[in-house]
């Protein structure tokens, strides 16, 4: 599986667990809402800084977003 698609799916899964909208997650992570949408679709190749911001906004360790990646 493509790592961008995998990561995007994990972000969406965790966001939905918290009942957050893309807009609310974007606000918490200090990124644009359209950027969150692109990440969740797997069409963005994001930096570690953005990945870390998203994990902080979701209140989970960054490693949890990657732990099942194979």
ZAMARGU-4260 file (C-alpha; in steps of 0.2 Angstrom, whole numbers, plus 5000, padded with zeros to 4 digits):
<rodrens>
0) 5000/5000/5000 | 5006/5018/4996 | 5012/5026/5012 | 5002/5042/5009 | 4986/5033/5007
5) 4990/5023/5023 | 4994/5038/5033 | 4979/5047/5026 | 4967/5033/5031 | 4975/5033/5049
10) 4972/5051/5050 | 4954/5050/5045 | 4951/5035/5056 | 4958/5044/5071 | 4949/5060/5067
15) 4932/5051/5066 | 4935/5042/5082 | 4936/5060/5090 | 4921/5065/5080 | 4931/5080/5073
20) 4928/5088/5057 | 4942/5091/5044 | 4940/5109/5048 | 4942/5107/5067 | 4957/5096/5065
25) 4965/5108/5053 | 4962/5122/5065 | 4970/5112/5079 | 4985/5107/5069 | 4987/5124/5061
30) 4985/5118/5043 | 4972/5122/5030 | 4956/5112/5029 | 4959/5108/5011 | 4976/5101/5016
35) 4968/5089/5028 | 4957/5083/5014 | 4971/5080/5003 | 4981/5071/5016 | 4966/5059/5020
40) 4964/5056/5001 | 4983/5051/5001 | 4987/5064/4988 | 4999/5074/4998 | 5017/5069/5002
45) 5018/5078/5019 | 5033/5082/5030 | 5037/5076/5047 | 5032/5093/5054 | 5015/5091/5047
50) 5013/5073/5053 | 5019/5078/5070 | 5006/5093/5071 | 4992/5081/5066 | 4997/5068/5079
55) 4997/5082/5092 | 4980/5088/5087 | 4973/5071/5088 | 4982/5068/5105 | 4991/5052/5100
60) 5009/5048/5097 | 5015/5050/5079 | 5022/5032/5081 | 5004/5026/5083 | 4999/5033/5066
65) 5013/5022/5058 | 5014/5006/5069 | 5005/4994/5057 | 5013/5001/5041 | 5022/4986/5032
</rodrens>
